Amino acid sequence: MQRSKRSLSPGKIEEMQREVKDFEWKVRRWAAEVPIAGAVYIGLDPLNHALGLMTRILNVEKDGQGFERRYGEGGIE
């Protein structure tokens, strides 16, 4: 089967949501422990943003809606 024809099961989406949420909280804890404007903090900011984006994507996937990127959320194209 081609990858493009696969779909995620509701159970897989929920598993991914749990793991993304757990990792998002870990990243936020790390950010609270390091100096603001330090290299590690600056690196954690896009990671936190990416996890928030993934949360939004999984939510609309679970609801069966299509995901639409906001302005400025470019992709790998």
Buried (B, 14 or more C-beta within 10 A) or exposed (E): EEEEEEEEEEEEBEEBBEEBBEBBEEBEEBBEEBEEEEEEBEEBEEBBEEBEBBBBBBEEBBEEEEEEEEEEEEEEE
